[in-house]
Amino acid sequence: MDTGITSAAGGAAFAQGLALSLGLIVAIGAQNAFVLRQGLRREHVGPIVLFCALADAALVAAGVMGMARALGDRAWLAQALALAGAVFLAAYGWRALRRARQPQSLAATAGGAGLARRAALAQAAAFTLLNPHVYLDTVLLVGSVGAQQAPGLRGWFIAGASGASLLWFSALGFGARWMAPWFARPRAWQVLDALIGLTMCGLAALLLRHAWVGG
């Protein structure tokens, strides 16, 4: 990371990457249910958490650096992506706020036959890499937002986004016994969706400001 970047700017970029990644990854879905199930079983939790976190980190880094190279000196394209990202985040935030009004829960049981480590990692890879939304989220959306950062701040942004994945999957896997009852409460997900919605709308406003200043 660039030592010439102030700690405040680096911290802001880190926090933006962290908030964006958490907002996208915290959802009721097959991958999260699988990690939670393995955590409840206390079966291959470390390798699965590490795989999911590293896969997200690699995709985020590829997205940010790839987008940065693609944008180059094309200011108009950077502005267009900032506007498109703001619209997407605003829509995502609005959907999260609407979900906050509808009770839902994430259930995962510890039953069923155990899995060998190779089979468990294969399932984690399938849930992670065969989901087309993961590429839209990490490579395209997070990548385009990260590419808007100054060159010296992109590493901070990637670290924040990657840290969010590690934090979330660690909490799901290693904290499964404690968190499972919480995830089964519809009210908890309503509160979480409300926070995600407000965060995404705030990030959309930041992107709109960036596009306006850049224009």
Residue frames as a rotation matrix with the C-alpha (Angstrom) as fourth column:
MET 1
0.575 0.818 0.000 0.00
0.818 -0.575 0.000 0.00
0.000 0.000 -1.000 0.00
ASP 2
0.091 -0.534 0.841 1.18
0.472 -0.720 -0.508 3.51
0.877 0.443 0.186 -0.80
THR 3
-0.178 -0.237 -0.955 2.80
0.983 -0.091 -0.160 5.06
-0.049 -0.967 0.250 2.29
GLY 4
-0.966 -0.180 0.184 2.14
0.207 -0.969 0.139 8.52
0.154 0.172 0.973 0.83
ILE 5
-0.143 0.983 0.112 -1.58
0.148 -0.090 0.985 8.04
0.979 0.157 -0.132 1.36
THR 6
-0.522 -0.002 0.853 -2.88
-0.749 -0.478 -0.459 9.54
0.408 -0.879 0.248 4.60
SER 7
-0.990 0.141 -0.028 -4.23
0.135 0.839 -0.528 7.17
-0.051 -0.526 -0.849 7.21
ALA 8
-0.373 0.907 -0.197 -7.61
-0.296 -0.317 -0.901 8.92
-0.879 -0.277 0.387 7.06
ALA 9
0.012 0.343 -0.939 -7.93
-0.996 -0.083 -0.044 8.39
-0.093 0.936 0.341 3.30
GLY 10
-0.726 -0.346 -0.594 -6.76
-0.428 0.904 -0.002 4.79
0.538 0.253 -0.804 3.59
GLY 11
-0.903 0.416 0.110 -9.18
0.093 0.438 -0.894 4.16
-0.420 -0.797 -0.434 6.44
ALA 12
-0.125 0.891 -0.436 -12.06
-0.656 -0.404 -0.637 5.64
-0.744 0.206 0.636 4.45
ALA 13
-0.143 0.006 -0.990 -11.27
-0.921 0.365 0.135 3.44
0.362 0.931 -0.047 1.43
PHE 14
-0.944 -0.226 -0.240 -10.95
-0.116 0.908 -0.402 0.39
0.309 -0.352 -0.884 3.72
ALA 15
-0.666 0.743 0.073 -14.30
-0.079 0.027 -0.997 1.16
-0.742 -0.669 0.041 5.36
GLN 16
-0.001 0.676 -0.737 -15.99
-0.922 -0.286 -0.261 1.64
-0.387 0.679 0.624 1.99
GLY 17
-0.427 -0.225 -0.876 -14.73
-0.646 0.754 0.121 -1.72
0.633 0.618 -0.467 0.74
LEU 18
-0.999 0.047 -0.021 -15.74
0.046 0.658 -0.751 -3.38
-0.022 -0.751 -0.660 4.01
ALA 19
-0.427 0.899 -0.095 -19.26
-0.361 -0.266 -0.894 -1.93
-0.829 -0.347 0.438 3.98
LEU 20
-0.006 0.415 -0.910 -19.87
-0.999 -0.035 -0.009 -2.67
-0.035 0.909 0.415 0.30
SER 21
-0.618 -0.312 -0.721 -18.68
-0.434 0.901 -0.018 -6.27
0.655 0.302 -0.692 0.55
LEU 22
-0.950 0.304 0.071 -20.61
0.075 0.443 -0.893 -6.96
-0.303 -0.843 -0.444 3.75
GLY 23
-0.263 0.908 -0.326 -23.76
-0.659 -0.416 -0.627 -5.51
-0.705 0.050 0.708 2.24
LEU 24
0.012 0.222 -0.975 -23.48
-0.953 0.298 0.056 -7.84
0.303 0.928 0.215 -0.74
ILE 25
-0.643 -0.422 -0.638 -22.38
-0.311 0.906 -0.286 -11.01
0.699 0.014 -0.715 1.07
VAL 26
-0.918 0.350 0.188 -24.76
-0.105 0.243 -0.964 -10.93
-0.383 -0.905 -0.186 4.04
ALA 27
-0.245 0.858 -0.451 -27.82
-0.955 -0.133 0.265 -12.57
0.168 0.496 0.852 2.52
ILE 28
0.166 0.395 0.903 -29.95
-0.469 0.837 -0.280 -15.68
-0.867 -0.377 0.325 2.79
GLY 29
0.425 -0.077 -0.902 -28.47
-0.887 0.163 -0.432 -18.06
0.180 0.984 0.001 0.26
ALA 30
0.918 -0.008 -0.396 -27.07
-0.017 0.998 -0.059 -21.52
0.395 0.061 0.917 -0.42
GLN 31
0.022 -0.997 -0.069 -23.43
0.165 0.072 -0.984 -20.63
0.986 0.010 0.167 0.27
ASN 32
-0.406 -0.149 0.901 -24.15
-0.746 -0.515 -0.422 -19.07
0.527 -0.844 0.098 3.66
ALA 33
0.635 0.697 0.333 -26.44
-0.770 0.530 0.356 -21.94
0.071 -0.482 0.873 4.62
PHE 34
0.707 -0.433 -0.559 -23.71
0.158 0.867 -0.472 -24.44
0.689 0.245 0.682 3.70
VAL 35
-0.371 -0.890 0.266 -21.05
-0.075 -0.257 -0.964 -22.66
0.926 -0.377 0.029 5.77
LEU 36
-0.137 0.412 0.901 -23.47
-0.956 -0.294 -0.011 -22.39
0.260 -0.863 0.434 8.69
ARG 37
0.855 0.478 -0.200 -24.32
-0.438 0.873 0.214 -26.10
0.277 -0.095 0.956 8.41
GLN 38
0.311 -0.821 -0.480 -20.66
0.327 0.566 -0.757 -27.09
0.892 0.078 0.444 8.45
GLY 39
-0.504 -0.464 0.729 -20.14
-0.463 -0.567 -0.681 -24.83
0.729 -0.680 0.071 11.44
LEU 40
0.343 0.721 0.602 -22.98
-0.929 0.169 0.328 -26.52
0.135 -0.672 0.728 13.30
ARG 41
0.940 -0.032 -0.341 -21.43
0.003 0.996 -0.086 -29.90
0.342 0.080 0.936 12.51
ARG 42
0.565 -0.820 0.093 -17.94
-0.587 -0.320 0.744 -28.55
-0.580 -0.475 -0.662 13.41
GLU 43
0.474 -0.279 0.835 -16.72
0.523 0.852 -0.012 -30.27
-0.708 0.442 0.550 10.26
HIS 44
-0.181 -0.682 0.708 -13.84
0.983 -0.098 0.157 -28.88
-0.037 0.724 0.688 8.14
VAL 45
0.741 0.584 -0.332 -14.79
0.594 -0.800 -0.080 -25.36
-0.313 -0.138 -0.940 9.25
GLY 46
0.178 -0.767 -0.617 -11.32
0.015 -0.625 0.781 -23.83
-0.984 -0.148 -0.099 8.91
PRO 47
-0.735 -0.505 0.452 -10.62
0.418 0.186 0.889 -24.99
-0.533 0.843 0.075 5.33
ILE 48
-0.025 0.813 0.581 -14.12
0.996 -0.030 0.085 -24.01
0.086 0.581 -0.809 4.17
VAL 49
0.751 0.260 -0.606 -13.97
0.414 -0.901 0.127 -20.54
-0.514 -0.346 -0.785 5.73
LEU 50
-0.143 -0.910 -0.390 -10.49
0.002 -0.394 0.919 -19.99
-0.990 0.130 0.058 4.31
PHE 51
-0.632 -0.065 0.772 -11.52
0.718 0.325 0.615 -21.14
-0.291 0.943 -0.159 0.83
CYS 52
0.378 0.877 0.296 -14.60
0.924 -0.375 -0.070 -18.90
0.050 0.300 -0.953 0.69
ALA 53
0.690 -0.158 -0.706 -12.69
0.180 -0.908 0.379 -15.88
-0.701 -0.389 -0.598 1.98
LEU 54
-0.383 -0.921 -0.074 -9.72
0.078 -0.112 0.991 -16.37
-0.920 0.374 0.115 -0.37
ALA 55
-0.382 0.327 0.864 -12.00
0.914 0.271 0.301 -16.93
-0.136 0.905 -0.403 -3.37
ASP 56
0.733 0.678 -0.062 -13.78
0.671 -0.734 -0.100 -13.65
-0.114 0.032 -0.993 -2.66
ALA 57
0.404 -0.659 -0.634 -10.48
0.005 -0.692 0.722 -11.83
-0.915 -0.295 -0.277 -2.14
ALA 58
-0.594 -0.658 0.462 -9.09
0.424 0.232 0.875 -13.11
-0.683 0.717 0.141 -5.45
LEU 59
-0.049 0.672 0.739 -12.24
0.995 -0.034 0.097 -12.13
0.090 0.739 -0.667 -7.34
VAL 60
0.822 0.335 -0.461 -12.35
0.434 -0.892 0.126 -8.68
-0.369 -0.304 -0.878 -5.74
ALA 61
0.027 -0.906 -0.422 -8.66
0.001 -0.422 0.906 -8.01
-1.000 -0.025 -0.011 -6.48
ALA 62
-0.626 -0.216 0.749 -9.07
0.684 0.309 0.661 -9.20
-0.374 0.926 -0.045 -10.07
GLY 63
0.337 0.861 0.381 -12.15
0.939 -0.335 -0.074 -7.01
0.064 0.382 -0.922 -10.46
VAL 64
0.753 -0.060 -0.656 -10.59
0.208 -0.923 0.323 -3.86
-0.625 -0.380 -0.682 -9.02
MET 65
-0.243 -0.945 -0.219 -7.28
-0.047 -0.215 0.976 -4.15
-0.969 0.248 0.008 -10.88
GLY 66
-0.533 0.099 0.841 -8.93
0.795 0.400 0.456 -5.29
-0.292 0.911 -0.292 -14.10
MET 67
0.582 0.801 0.138 -11.44
0.810 -0.559 -0.174 -2.45
-0.062 0.213 -0.975 -14.01
ALA 68
0.511 -0.460 -0.727 -8.68
0.040 -0.831 0.555 0.05
-0.859 -0.313 -0.406 -13.22
ARG 69
-0.611 -0.764 0.210 -6.70
0.209 0.100 0.973 -1.07
-0.764 0.638 0.099 -16.27
ALA 70
-0.263 0.592 0.762 -9.81
0.963 0.206 0.173 -1.04
-0.054 0.779 -0.624 -18.46
LEU 71
0.734 0.589 -0.339 -10.76
0.595 -0.798 -0.098 2.47
-0.328 -0.130 -0.936 -17.38
GLY 72
-0.198 -0.921 0.335 -7.29
0.979 -0.205 0.015 3.94
0.054 0.331 0.942 -17.76
ASP 73
-0.911 -0.174 -0.374 -7.66
0.197 -0.980 -0.026 7.55
-0.361 -0.098 0.927 -18.85
ARG 74
-0.587 0.767 0.259 -11.26
0.373 -0.027 0.927 7.06
0.718 0.641 -0.270 -20.03
ALA 75
-0.983 0.181 0.034 -12.86
-0.125 -0.523 -0.843 9.57
-0.135 -0.833 0.537 -17.68
TRP 76
-0.332 0.919 -0.211 -16.23
-0.906 -0.249 0.342 9.26
0.261 0.305 0.916 -19.40
LEU 77
-0.026 0.283 -0.959 -16.28
-0.104 0.953 0.284 5.50
0.994 0.108 0.005 -18.85
ALA 78
-0.819 -0.308 -0.484 -15.34
0.441 0.201 -0.875 5.89
0.367 -0.930 -0.028 -15.17
GLN 79
-0.823 0.561 0.088 -18.17
-0.541 -0.727 -0.423 8.40
-0.173 -0.396 0.902 -14.78
ALA 80
-0.080 0.815 -0.574 -20.64
-0.775 0.311 0.550 6.10
0.626 0.489 0.607 -16.55
LEU 81
-0.262 -0.081 -0.962 -19.65
0.295 0.942 -0.160 3.16
0.919 -0.325 -0.223 -14.32
ALA 82
-0.988 -0.091 -0.126 -19.97
0.149 -0.326 -0.934 5.32
0.044 -0.941 0.335 -11.22
LEU 83
-0.499 0.867 -0.022 -23.49
-0.867 -0.498 0.027 6.33
0.013 0.033 0.999 -12.27
ALA 84
0.061 0.505 -0.861 -24.44
-0.457 0.781 0.426 2.72
0.887 0.368 0.278 -13.11
GLY 85
-0.593 -0.364 -0.718 -23.02
0.424 0.617 -0.663 1.51
0.684 -0.698 -0.212 -9.80
ALA 86
-0.950 0.275 0.146 -24.94
-0.293 -0.626 -0.723 4.18
-0.107 -0.729 0.676 -7.91
VAL 87
-0.132 0.948 -0.289 -28.19
-0.924 -0.012 0.382 3.13
0.359 0.317 0.878 -9.59
PHE 88
-0.035 0.062 -0.997 -27.51
-0.021 0.998 0.063 -0.54
0.999 0.023 -0.033 -8.81
LEU 89
-0.836 -0.352 -0.421 -26.64
0.387 0.164 -0.907 0.15
0.388 -0.922 -0.001 -5.17
ALA 90
-0.746 0.636 0.198 -29.69
-0.661 -0.673 -0.332 2.37
-0.077 -0.378 0.922 -4.73
ALA 91
0.118 0.803 -0.584 -31.91
-0.752 0.456 0.476 -0.37
0.649 0.383 0.657 -6.17
TYR 92
-0.269 -0.312 -0.911 -30.17
0.278 0.881 -0.384 -3.01
0.922 -0.357 -0.150 -4.03
GLY 93
-0.992 -0.130 0.003 -30.63
0.045 -0.365 -0.930 -0.83
0.122 -0.922 0.368 -0.97
TRP 94
-0.398 0.916 0.054 -34.29
-0.909 -0.402 0.114 -0.28
0.126 -0.004 0.992 -1.76
ARG 95
0.172 0.433 -0.885 -34.86
-0.339 0.870 0.360 -4.02
0.925 0.238 0.296 -2.11
ALA 96
-0.631 -0.464 -0.622 -33.12
0.423 0.466 -0.777 -4.61
0.650 -0.753 -0.098 1.23
LEU 97
-0.912 0.346 0.220 -35.36
-0.402 -0.651 -0.644 -2.02
-0.080 -0.675 0.733 2.88
ARG 98
0.008 0.943 -0.333 -38.40
-0.895 0.156 0.419 -3.75
0.447 0.295 0.845 1.38
ARG 99
-0.083 -0.104 -0.991 -37.14
0.106 0.988 -0.113 -7.13
0.991 -0.115 -0.071 2.65
ALA 100
-0.941 -0.334 0.050 -36.87
0.008 -0.172 -0.985 -5.58
0.338 -0.927 0.164 6.10
ARG 101
-0.407 0.873 0.268 -40.67
-0.912 -0.375 -0.165 -5.42
-0.043 -0.312 0.949 6.10
GLN 102
0.540 0.577 -0.613 -41.06
-0.652 0.747 0.128 -9.13
0.532 0.331 0.780 5.34
PRO 103
0.395 -0.383 0.835 -40.10
-0.739 0.408 0.537 -11.77
-0.546 -0.829 -0.122 7.94
GLN 104
0.732 -0.244 -0.637 -37.59
-0.311 0.712 -0.630 -14.37
0.607 0.659 0.445 6.76
SER 105
0.600 -0.539 0.591 -34.90
-0.605 0.177 0.776 -16.57
-0.523 -0.824 -0.219 8.28
LEU 106
0.073 -0.671 -0.738 -31.87
-0.797 0.406 -0.448 -18.69
0.600 0.620 -0.505 7.48
ALA 107
0.681 0.231 0.695 -32.12
-0.636 0.657 0.405 -22.28
-0.364 -0.718 0.594 8.68
ALA 108
0.033 -0.679 -0.733 -29.37
-0.685 0.519 -0.512 -24.89
0.728 0.519 -0.448 8.60
THR 109
0.886 0.311 0.344 -29.46
-0.464 0.610 0.642 -28.24
-0.010 -0.729 0.685 10.34
ALA 110
-0.115 -0.974 0.195 -26.53
-0.968 0.154 0.200 -30.32
-0.225 -0.166 -0.960 11.52
GLY 111
0.411 0.357 0.839 -28.12
-0.279 0.925 -0.257 -33.55
-0.868 -0.129 0.480 10.36
GLY 112
0.900 -0.032 -0.435 -27.17
-0.419 0.211 -0.883 -35.75
0.120 0.977 0.176 7.44
ALA 113
0.750 -0.661 -0.018 -24.09
0.661 0.748 0.056 -37.75
-0.024 -0.054 0.998 6.63
GLY 114
0.439 -0.696 -0.568 -20.65
0.002 -0.632 0.775 -36.26
-0.898 -0.342 -0.276 7.20
LEU 115
0.987 -0.152 -0.053 -18.47
-0.073 -0.134 -0.988 -35.08
0.143 0.979 -0.143 4.32
ALA 116
0.296 -0.955 -0.017 -14.83
0.930 0.284 0.233 -35.81
-0.218 -0.085 0.972 3.62
ARG 117
-0.033 -0.362 -0.932 -12.67
0.241 -0.908 0.344 -32.69
-0.970 -0.213 0.117 3.44
ARG 118
-0.928 -0.358 0.101 -12.29
0.168 -0.161 0.973 -32.92
-0.332 0.920 0.209 -0.34
ALA 119
-0.377 0.871 0.315 -16.05
0.857 0.199 0.476 -33.30
0.352 0.449 -0.821 -0.82
ALA 120
0.357 0.500 -0.789 -16.77
0.792 -0.610 -0.028 -30.41
-0.495 -0.615 -0.614 1.55
LEU 121
-0.372 -0.578 -0.726 -14.35
0.052 -0.794 0.606 -28.13
-0.927 0.188 0.325 -0.30
ALA 122
-0.903 0.099 0.418 -15.82
0.429 0.156 0.890 -29.21
0.023 0.983 -0.183 -3.63
GLN 123
0.093 0.996 -0.010 -19.26
0.983 -0.090 0.160 -28.19
0.159 -0.025 -0.987 -2.43
ALA 124
0.249 -0.076 -0.965 -17.92
0.462 -0.867 0.188 -24.88
-0.851 -0.493 -0.181 -1.12
ALA 125
-0.788 -0.592 -0.169 -16.30
0.093 -0.386 0.918 -24.26
-0.609 0.707 0.359 -4.53
ALA 126
-0.607 0.630 0.485 -19.55
0.745 0.238 0.623 -25.06
0.277 0.739 -0.614 -6.31
PHE 127
0.392 0.798 -0.459 -21.62
0.903 -0.429 0.025 -22.76
-0.177 -0.424 -0.888 -4.10
THR 128
0.114 -0.440 -0.891 -19.03
0.238 -0.858 0.455 -19.99
-0.964 -0.264 0.007 -4.54
LEU 129
-0.673 -0.635 -0.379 -17.85
-0.195 -0.342 0.919 -20.20
-0.713 0.693 0.106 -8.15
LEU 130
-0.803 0.418 0.424 -20.87
0.591 0.468 0.657 -21.63
0.076 0.779 -0.623 -9.96
ASN 131
0.212 0.852 -0.479 -23.11
0.808 -0.429 -0.404 -18.81
-0.550 -0.301 -0.779 -8.78
PRO 132
-0.022 -0.260 0.965 -23.20
0.879 -0.466 -0.106 -16.16
0.477 0.846 0.238 -11.55
HIS 133
0.865 0.417 0.280 -24.11
0.246 -0.837 0.489 -13.48
0.439 -0.354 -0.826 -9.03
VAL 134
0.594 -0.698 -0.400 -20.71
0.537 -0.027 0.843 -13.80
-0.599 -0.716 0.359 -7.37
TYR 135
-0.369 -0.750 0.549 -19.03
0.917 -0.197 0.346 -12.48
-0.151 0.631 0.761 -10.52
LEU 136
0.212 0.521 0.827 -21.52
0.561 -0.758 0.333 -9.66
0.800 0.393 -0.453 -10.90
ASP 137
0.964 0.213 -0.158 -20.99
0.241 -0.455 0.857 -8.69
0.111 -0.864 -0.490 -7.26
THR 138
0.516 -0.825 -0.232 -17.23
0.405 -0.004 0.914 -9.10
-0.755 -0.566 0.332 -6.81
VAL 139
-0.351 -0.748 0.564 -15.73
0.850 -0.001 0.527 -8.60
-0.393 0.664 0.636 -10.26
LEU 140
-0.221 0.313 0.924 -18.11
0.752 -0.549 0.365 -6.12
0.621 0.775 -0.114 -11.85
LEU 141
0.721 0.619 0.310 -19.76
0.308 -0.688 0.657 -4.13
0.620 -0.379 -0.687 -9.06
VAL 142
0.804 -0.478 -0.353 -17.07
0.305 -0.178 0.936 -4.18
-0.510 -0.860 0.002 -6.36
GLY 143
-0.095 -0.888 0.451 -14.42
0.928 0.085 0.362 -3.96
-0.360 0.453 0.816 -9.08
SER 144
0.020 0.150 0.988 -15.94
0.708 -0.700 0.092 -0.89
0.706 0.698 -0.120 -10.68
VAL 145
0.943 0.309 0.123 -16.40
0.119 -0.659 0.742 0.84
0.310 -0.686 -0.659 -7.32
GLY 146
0.584 -0.787 -0.200 -12.84
0.479 0.134 0.868 0.01
-0.656 -0.602 0.455 -6.26
ALA 147
-0.112 -0.633 0.766 -11.47
0.993 -0.090 0.071 1.25
0.024 0.769 0.639 -9.56
GLN 148
0.634 0.395 0.665 -12.91
0.399 -0.904 0.155 4.69
0.662 0.167 -0.731 -8.76
GLN 149
0.850 -0.369 -0.375 -10.41
0.301 -0.243 0.922 4.95
-0.432 -0.897 -0.095 -5.89
ALA 150
0.602 -0.754 -0.263 -7.10
-0.798 -0.561 -0.218 6.71
0.017 0.341 -0.940 -6.35
PRO 151
0.367 -0.484 -0.794 -4.30
-0.279 0.757 -0.591 4.26
0.888 0.438 0.143 -7.29
GLY 152
-0.667 -0.732 0.139 -2.79
-0.326 0.118 -0.938 4.44
0.670 -0.671 -0.317 -3.81
LEU 153
-0.427 0.594 0.682 -6.13
-0.870 -0.065 -0.489 3.68
-0.246 -0.802 0.545 -2.17
ARG 154
0.242 0.581 -0.777 -7.14
-0.782 0.591 0.199 0.62
0.575 0.560 0.597 -4.17
GLY 155
-0.513 -0.502 -0.697 -5.11
0.015 0.806 -0.591 -1.70
0.858 -0.314 -0.406 -1.95
TRP 156
-0.936 0.230 0.267 -6.94
-0.316 -0.211 -0.925 -0.35
-0.157 -0.950 0.270 1.10
PHE 157
-0.057 0.973 -0.223 -10.29
-0.995 -0.073 -0.063 -0.87
-0.078 0.218 0.973 -0.62
ILE 158
0.086 0.017 -0.996 -9.40
-0.442 0.897 -0.023 -4.46
0.893 0.442 0.085 -1.60
ALA 159
-0.855 -0.453 -0.254 -8.23
0.037 0.435 -0.900 -5.15
0.518 -0.778 -0.355 1.96
GLY 160
-0.677 0.665 0.315 -11.53
-0.653 -0.347 -0.673 -3.87
-0.338 -0.661 0.669 3.36
ALA 161
0.230 0.798 -0.557 -13.64
-0.950 0.309 0.051 -5.89
0.213 0.517 0.829 0.91
SER 162
-0.123 -0.366 -0.923 -11.56
-0.194 0.921 -0.339 -9.03
0.973 0.137 -0.184 1.50
GLY 163
-0.954 -0.256 0.153 -11.66
-0.174 0.061 -0.983 -8.51
0.243 -0.965 -0.103 5.26
ALA 164
-0.233 0.951 0.203 -15.45
-0.962 -0.195 -0.189 -8.40
-0.140 -0.239 0.961 5.12
SER 165
0.371 0.341 -0.864 -15.55
-0.579 0.812 0.071 -11.87
0.726 0.474 0.499 3.56
LEU 166
-0.512 -0.645 -0.567 -13.12
0.088 0.618 -0.782 -13.28
0.855 -0.450 -0.259 6.11
LEU 167
-0.876 0.215 0.432 -15.07
-0.482 -0.361 -0.798 -11.69
-0.016 -0.907 0.420 8.97
TRP 168
0.042 0.997 -0.072 -18.46
-0.999 0.043 0.016 -12.91
0.019 0.071 0.997 7.73
PHE 169
0.361 0.106 -0.926 -17.48
-0.382 0.923 -0.043 -16.48
0.851 0.369 0.374 6.90
SER 170
-0.732 -0.640 -0.233 -15.51
0.007 0.335 -0.942 -16.81
0.681 -0.691 -0.241 10.15
ALA 171
-0.660 0.565 0.495 -18.55
-0.732 -0.335 -0.594 -15.64
-0.170 -0.754 0.635 12.10
LEU 172
0.340 0.832 -0.438 -20.79
-0.900 0.423 0.104 -18.08
0.272 0.358 0.893 10.22
GLY 173
0.222 -0.312 -0.924 -18.47
-0.171 0.920 -0.352 -21.06
0.960 0.236 0.151 10.53
PHE 174
-0.661 -0.635 -0.399 -16.83
0.274 0.290 -0.917 -20.68
0.698 -0.716 -0.018 13.93
GLY 175
-0.898 0.368 0.240 -19.76
-0.408 -0.499 -0.764 -18.92
-0.162 -0.785 0.598 15.59
ALA 176
-0.577 0.706 -0.411 -22.43
-0.247 0.328 0.912 -21.20
0.778 0.628 -0.015 14.17
ARG 177
-0.465 0.399 -0.790 -23.52
0.761 0.636 -0.126 -22.65
0.452 -0.660 -0.600 17.50
TRP 178
-0.595 0.186 -0.782 -24.11
0.518 -0.654 -0.550 -19.19
-0.614 -0.733 0.293 18.91
MET 179
-0.804 0.188 -0.564 -25.38
-0.436 -0.832 0.344 -17.50
-0.404 0.522 0.751 15.75
ALA 180
-0.889 0.456 -0.046 -27.78
0.286 0.630 0.722 -20.19
0.359 0.629 -0.690 14.47
PRO 181
-0.202 0.876 -0.438 -30.63
0.934 0.038 -0.354 -19.20
-0.293 -0.481 -0.826 16.84
TRP 182
-0.307 0.031 -0.951 -30.10
0.025 -0.999 -0.040 -15.57
-0.951 -0.036 0.306 15.85
PHE 183
-0.917 -0.092 -0.389 -30.31
-0.376 -0.134 0.917 -16.38
-0.136 0.987 0.088 12.13
ALA 184
-0.718 0.695 -0.045 -33.52
0.652 0.694 0.305 -18.31
0.243 0.190 -0.951 12.76
ARG 185
-0.177 0.652 -0.737 -35.23
0.628 -0.502 -0.595 -15.14
-0.758 -0.568 -0.320 14.02
PRO 186
0.180 0.311 0.933 -37.02
0.954 -0.287 -0.089 -13.25
0.240 0.906 -0.349 11.25
ARG 187
0.958 0.222 -0.184 -36.79
0.270 -0.912 0.308 -10.04
-0.100 -0.344 -0.934 13.30
ALA 188
0.228 -0.953 -0.200 -32.97
0.216 -0.151 0.965 -10.21
-0.949 -0.263 0.171 13.29
TRP 189
-0.435 -0.371 0.820 -32.91
0.847 0.139 0.512 -10.40
-0.304 0.918 0.254 9.49
GLN 190
0.583 0.685 0.438 -35.33
0.770 -0.638 -0.027 -7.50
0.261 0.352 -0.899 9.27
VAL 191
0.818 -0.351 -0.455 -32.98
0.032 -0.762 0.647 -5.33
-0.574 -0.544 -0.612 11.32
LEU 192
-0.173 -0.948 0.267 -29.98
0.364 0.190 0.912 -6.54
-0.915 0.255 0.313 9.30
ASP 193
-0.123 0.197 0.973 -31.71
0.992 0.014 0.122 -5.83
0.010 0.980 -0.197 5.99
ALA 194
0.889 0.458 -0.019 -32.62
0.458 -0.886 0.072 -2.35
0.016 -0.073 -0.997 7.19
LEU 195
0.452 -0.810 -0.375 -28.97
-0.060 -0.447 0.893 -1.64
-0.890 -0.381 -0.251 8.04
ILE 196
-0.390 -0.583 0.713 -27.83
0.660 0.363 0.658 -3.05
-0.642 0.727 0.244 4.68
GLY 197
0.333 0.619 0.711 -30.40
0.936 -0.311 -0.167 -0.94
0.118 0.721 -0.683 2.83
LEU 198
0.954 0.010 -0.299 -29.29
0.100 -0.953 0.288 2.27
-0.282 -0.304 -0.910 4.53
THR 199
0.092 -0.996 -0.023 -25.61
0.059 -0.017 0.998 1.44
-0.994 -0.093 0.058 3.94
MET 200
-0.302 -0.185 0.935 -26.12
0.872 0.342 0.350 0.71
-0.384 0.921 0.058 0.25
CYS 201
0.693 0.594 0.408 -28.09
0.699 -0.693 -0.178 3.93
0.177 0.408 -0.896 -0.24
GLY 202
0.762 -0.487 -0.428 -25.28
-0.091 -0.735 0.672 5.84
-0.642 -0.473 -0.604 1.46
LEU 203
-0.272 -0.887 0.373 -22.68
0.318 0.283 0.905 4.23
-0.908 0.365 0.205 -0.82
ALA 204
0.100 0.394 0.914 -24.86
0.994 0.000 -0.109 5.07
-0.043 0.919 -0.391 -3.82
ALA 205
0.958 0.254 -0.136 -24.84
0.261 -0.964 0.040 8.71
-0.121 -0.074 -0.990 -2.75
LEU 206
0.284 -0.935 -0.213 -21.03
-0.117 -0.254 0.960 8.64
-0.952 -0.248 -0.181 -2.50
LEU 207
-0.369 -0.394 0.841 -20.77
0.725 0.445 0.526 7.20
-0.582 0.804 0.122 -6.01
LEU 208
0.551 0.631 0.546 -23.13
0.828 -0.497 -0.262 9.86
0.105 0.596 -0.796 -7.37
ARG 209
0.849 -0.313 -0.425 -20.96
-0.086 -0.877 0.473 12.52
-0.521 -0.365 -0.771 -5.75
HIS 210
-0.139 -0.958 0.252 -17.87
0.161 0.229 0.960 10.95
-0.977 0.174 0.122 -7.31
ALA 211
-0.136 0.170 0.976 -19.51
0.969 0.229 0.095 10.89
-0.208 0.958 -0.196 -10.76
TRP 212
0.856 0.511 0.082 -20.61
0.517 -0.845 -0.137 14.52
-0.001 0.159 -0.987 -10.37
VAL 213
0.569 -0.726 -0.386 -17.15
-0.247 -0.599 0.762 15.72
-0.784 -0.338 -0.520 -9.32
GLY 214
-0.302 -0.722 0.623 -15.52
0.389 0.503 0.772 13.58
-0.870 0.475 0.128 -11.99
GLY 215
0.210 0.472 0.856 -17.82
0.972 -0.006 -0.235 15.04
-0.105 0.882 -0.460 -14.61
